[in-house]
Amino acid sequence: MRAIFAATFLGLMASFVWAGGETPSNPEAKVYFVNLSDGDVVQSPVTVVFGLTGMGVAPAGTEAENTGHHHLLIDRPPIGEGEDGADELAYGLPSDDKHLHFGGGQTEVTLDLAPGEHTLQLVLGDAGHVPHATPIVSEVITITVE
C-alpha cells in the first residue's frame, strides 16, 4: 500500500514540476544540440548550434502558434530543478550568465568557456521567455573544454 501511495505522490509531483506556462506547444516538438553531444571534448571558443523540430523559431514577443525562441542554460541544475525550478517554469527564465536568452530568434552562439566541465541544456521559451505549457527542453549534456 505504501508503494502505491509513494508512486502516486511521485507521479503527481513530476507532473507539477513539468508544468510550464500557459502557451501550448506541439507535444512532438524536440529541441536538441546539433553539433555537440554528451561527453564531447572541445576547445574554447565553443560554437553551439541549436536544433528544433515540430515547432518554429520566432523572436521574443512574437505570439504565433507553435513558435518560441531558444534559451541556453549553462552550469546549473536541469530546468525545473534547483532553488527556483518551479518559478522558472511558471513565470519565466532569468537572464544572467547561466541563462542565455536568444530573443532575436538566433539558432547558434559562440561562447568563451573556461577550461573544465560544463553542463548545457536548451529550453524553448514562448513570447514572454516562459517555457511552454508542456516544456520543450533538451537533455542536459556535459562537455569538457580543454
Buried (B, 14 or more C-beta within 10 A) or exposed (E): EEEEEEEEEEEEEEEEBBBBBEBEBBEEBBBBBEEBEEEBEBEEEBEBEBBBEEBBBBEBEBEEEBBBBBBBBBBBBBBBEEEBBBEBBBBBBEEEEBBBBBBEBBBEBEBEBEEEEBBBBBBBBBBEBBBBBBBBBBEBBEBEBE
